[in-house]
Every structure is written in C-alpha cells, then in structure tokens.
Amino acid sequence: MSRQGAFSRALYSQLKWPIYPAEDAYAYLFCKEKGFEFVFEPSAKVLFRSPATLQDHIKQSQRFFGERRDMKKYFEPEFVKRHYHIPNTLMAKSIISGLVRNPFTIFMYLVIAVYIRLFLTKKFTEKSSWEPSVTTKKIL
C-alpha cells in the first residue's frame, strides 16, 4: 500500500492549525483527541540529531517545557498531561540501557536534566513565544 502523506484526508480536513510553533505536538494531540490512530511506517526516514552543545540542549528543553504548557490552551490540561507522560518503567529501562552502553554520557545527561528541571524550568515556562533557534547542529 502506497501512502502519499503523513495525514489521512479525513484527518487533514478537520485539522485547523493555530498560529503556534509546536506543529508536531499540536498535530499529535489533535489526532489523539479526535480518535485517529498512528501507524508505523517502515519506509519513513527521519533526520534527527541530538543537541551538540549545552546551550542547544537548554534551548530544546525550553521549547519542550513551554510547548507542554501552551498545549493546555488548545486541549484539556489532564489530556495534555496524560499524553506527555513518560512511564517510569520506560524511563528506568532507558537509563539502565544508557548506563550499560555509555555510563559517562548517561551520567552527564542526567546531571544536565536534573539541573534544567531544578533551576531553569520556571524560566522556560514563563516564556510565551519562541524565537527561532540558532543551532550548532550539522545535519548530514
């Protein structure tokens, strides 16, 4: 079966984009709210690279925390919370896997993540609009 796009016609005809930079999060929550399903597409290709610098990681976290808050303007807060939640078992498996494969990297990631959550989250969630990110990432 050949697929031309990421959204079905039935979904796309209902989807009304707000003027908002988090299109991926909005589209996901909209789909879930309307009862649409996600399917795995093995031929899909995604180019992604994790932030290469601490500054880029902080910017990414800033967007994530702010977008999570802003989604509550369009969807019920409990609905947003439920769909942004990462199960503890998945988090634990990921941390253990990271510790086995590369203990120093996962340790540093955890230190940075805790630092961001404890000291920078309030700053992130107070920002209401986002400037485009200038990044040091190099895409292949």
HELIX and SHEET records of a PDB file:
HELIX    1   1 ARG A    9  GLN A   14  1                                   6    
HELIX    2   2 GLU A   23  LYS A   34  1                                  12    
HELIX    3   3 LEU A   54  ASP A   70  1                                  17    
HELIX    4   4 MET A   71  LYS A   73  5                                   3    
HELIX    5   5 PRO A   77  TYR A   84  1                                   8    
HELIX    6   6 ASN A   88  ARG A  101  1                                  14    
HELIX    7   7 PRO A  103  TYR A  115  1                                  13    
HELIX    8   8 ILE A  116  LEU A  120  3                                   5    
HELIX    9   9 THR A  121  GLU A  126  1                                   6    
END                                                                             
